[in-house]
């Protein structure tokens, strides 16, 4: 599933949704930026976004880039374990 999100500069970015995990009482979404050179279902750098707001159905409404590399890596390790049967992380 590909979402188009607006970044902090107002530019629209297409991101393929890979999954969501709950870690330390926070929700983290994992995405892969897609474009003409790197279409959906390809591989590349994973973008880690924290869910900062949810709607009335408890679904993610707002996301922010995780800038703390240690937190992003910790959340990514949790995601890799949870999704090990879905993706090849090598």
N, C-alpha and C positions, 0 to 999 in steps of 0.2 A: 504494500500500500504506500503510495507516494502522497505526501502532504506538501502544500506550498505555504511556507511560513514567511513572515516579514521580519527581517533582521533589524538591528538597532538603527541602521541608516535608512530604513524604509524600503530596502531592496527585497524583492521576493526571491526566496531560495527554495528549490525543490529538494525535499529530503525523503528518502525511503525509510519507513518505520521498520526497525528490526525487533524491538521489544521494549518492555518496561519492567523494572524491578523495584521492590521496596527494600530500602537499606537504611538502617539507623533512623527509622521513622520518616524517611524522605523518599519520594518517588523520583526515579531517574529513567528517562527515555533514551533509547539508543537509535541513532539514525545514521544513514549514509547519504552524503550529498550526491545527487544525480544530475547529469547534464548530458549533452550530446556525446562527449568523450567517455563518460562513465555512466551508462544507462542503469536502470534498476536491475537488480539481481546480479550485478557485478561485484567487485570487491574494492576495498580502499580504506581510507581512514574513517574511523567511527567518530561521530559527533555525539557527545554526552550532554543532554539537556536535563535540568531539574524542573520538575513540575512545581510551579509556584502558586498556581490557582486552579481550583476545580469548579465545575458547574454544579447545578442542583442535583445532577445524577452521579456526582462524584467522579466525573470524567475530566481528564486534563483540559484546561482552558488556556492557561498561559505557561510558557516554558522559558527558561533562561539558560544560556550557555554556562556550563560548570567551568569556571576559570582556574580554580584550585586544582592543579595537576594531581596532587596526592588523593584528593577526594574523587576526582574523575577516574583515576586508575583503580582505586578501591571499589568503586561502584562497577567499573568495567569488569573487574575480576569476578564479582558476584554475578553479573550478567553472563559472562563466559561459562561459569559453572551451571547456571540455570538453563542456558541455551546450547549446551554442548552437543545435544543430539540433533539440533536444528542447523547449526552452522559449523563450517570448518574454520577454525581460528588460526591455522598455521599460515 
